[in-house]
Amino acid sequence: MERWDVTVIGGGLAGLTAAVFCAKQGLRTLVLEQSSRWGGRGVTDEREGCLFNLGPHALYSKGQGLQTLRELGLDPDAGDVVLGGRLVTTGGVYSLPVSALELLKTTAFSVREKIELARVLTKISKAVPRVCRDLTLAEWVDKNARHENVRKFLHSLFRLGSIA
């Protein structure tokens, strides 16, 4: 039976990065991935001629992620944060609200949803990590947002922002 110094669970960007750092330190490293493909959620699926990003596809030029990949000898393309975009829901296509004023003006959310979203976003900015450490992101969102549209929007934001 082979013996490993480190076992990394997950072959997404974070898991593969951790595995490479461990291997570079001379540790015998095993990566376990349940999917048939590597890359985690940072992939794009094609369905009926449409492309769907399953997870984050942003690598920011001033982010820690780019710096980390460069430490590994990689030099991927990265970009600056560009505000704007579209919010696509079952109710239509809207300008993505990226400021408090735009949140007030958007018709993507009801008045109650806007109030809740503003409250939750404020709560995030004041979050204390030790209070949240025993919750998954999904649990935190479910605990703090009761409107389905708000929960979906928050999950989208977190997926986009989860690569530095």
C-alpha positions in Angstrom: 0.0 0.0 0.0 1.4 3.4 -1.0 1.8 6.0 1.7 1.3 9.7 1.3 2.5 12.6 3.4 -0.5 14.8 2.3 -3.9 14.0 0.8 -5.7 16.9 -0.9 -9.4 16.5 -1.2 -10.6 18.2 -4.4 -8.9 18.9 -7.8 -10.2 22.4 -8.2 -7.9 25.4 -8.4 -7.4 25.6 -4.6 -6.8 21.8 -4.3 -4.4 21.6 -7.2 -2.5 24.7 -6.0 -2.2 23.2 -2.5 -1.0 19.9 -3.9 1.7 21.6 -6.0 3.0 23.6 -3.0 3.2 20.4 -1.0 4.9 18.5 -3.7 7.5 21.3 -4.2 8.3 20.9 -0.5 9.1 17.2 -1.2 6.0 15.8 0.3 4.4 12.8 -1.3 1.1 14.2 -2.3 -2.2 12.5 -3.4 -5.1 14.5 -4.9 -8.5 13.0 -4.7 -11.2 14.3 -7.1 -14.7 12.9 -7.4 -15.4 14.4 -10.8 -14.3 13.0 -14.1 -12.5 16.2 -14.8 -10.0 18.5 -13.0 -10.6 22.2 -12.3 -13.5 22.1 -9.9 -16.1 24.7 -10.6 -13.8 26.9 -12.7 -15.1 25.3 -15.9 -17.5 26.1 -18.6 -20.2 23.7 -19.9 -21.9 24.0 -23.2 -25.6 23.2 -23.3 -27.7 23.6 -26.4 -25.2 26.0 -27.9 -25.0 28.2 -24.8 -21.9 28.5 -22.6 -22.4 28.3 -18.8 -19.7 29.2 -16.4 -20.1 26.8 -13.4 -17.9 28.9 -11.1 -15.5 31.7 -10.9 -13.7 32.8 -14.1 -12.1 35.9 -12.9 -8.4 36.2 -12.0 -7.7 39.7 -11.0 -4.4 41.4 -11.8 -4.0 42.7 -8.3 -5.3 39.6 -6.5 -3.6 37.1 -4.3 -4.5 34.3 -6.7 -2.4 35.7 -9.5 0.6 36.2 -7.2 0.2 32.6 -6.0 0.1 31.2 -9.5 3.2 33.2 -10.4 5.0 31.6 -7.4 4.3 28.3 -9.1 5.9 29.4 -12.3 2.6 30.1 -14.1 1.8 33.4 -15.8 -1.9 33.4 -16.7 -3.9 36.3 -18.2 -5.5 38.4 -15.5 -7.6 41.5 -15.7 -8.7 44.5 -13.7 -12.0 44.5 -12.0 -14.6 45.8 -14.4 -17.9 46.9 -12.8 -21.1 46.4 -14.6 -22.6 43.5 -16.5 -26.0 41.9 -16.6 -28.1 40.0 -14.1 -30.1 37.3 -15.7 -33.1 36.0 -13.8 -36.3 34.1 -14.6 -37.9 37.5 -14.6 -35.7 39.1 -17.2 -32.3 40.6 -17.9 -31.2 43.6 -15.8 -28.2 45.9 -15.3 -26.1 44.4 -12.6 -26.4 46.7 -9.5 -22.9 47.4 -8.3 -23.6 50.4 -6.0 -26.1 51.4 -3.4 -27.8 53.8 -5.9 -28.0 51.1 -8.6 -29.5 48.7 -6.1 -32.2 51.3 -5.2 -32.9 51.9 -8.9 -33.0 48.3 -10.2 -36.2 46.5 -11.0 -34.5 43.1 -10.6 -35.6 43.0 -6.9 -38.8 44.0 -5.0 -38.6 46.7 -2.4 -38.4 44.1 0.4 -35.7 42.2 -1.5 -33.7 45.4 -1.9 -33.9 46.2 1.8 -32.9 42.6 2.7 -30.0 42.6 0.2 -28.7 46.0 1.5 -28.9 44.6 5.1 -27.1 41.4 4.2 -24.4 43.1 2.3 -23.8 45.5 5.2 -23.7 42.5 7.5 -21.1 40.8 5.3 -18.8 43.9 5.6 -19.1 43.7 9.4 -18.8 39.9 9.7 -16.6 38.5 12.5 -14.9 35.3 11.2 -14.9 33.5 14.5 -18.7 33.8 14.6 -19.1 32.4 11.1 -16.4 29.7 11.1 -18.7 26.8 11.8 -21.1 27.7 9.0 -20.8 26.8 5.3 -21.4 29.7 2.9 -24.8 28.2 2.0 -25.8 27.9 5.6 -24.8 31.5 6.3 -26.8 32.7 3.3 -29.8 30.7 4.3 -29.6 32.0 7.8 -29.3 35.6 6.8 -31.4 35.9 3.6 -35.0 34.7 3.5 -35.9 35.8 -0.1 -35.0 33.3 -2.8 -33.9 36.0 -5.2 -31.6 37.5 -2.7 -30.1 34.1 -1.9 -29.5 33.3 -5.6 -27.9 36.7 -6.1 -25.6 36.3 -3.1 -24.5 32.8 -4.3 -23.7 34.3 -7.7 -21.7 37.1 -6.2 -19.8 34.6 -4.0 -19.1 32.3 -6.9 -17.7 35.2 -8.9 -15.6 36.5 -6.1 -14.2 33.3 -4.7 -11.0 33.5 -6.7 -8.8 36.3 -5.6 
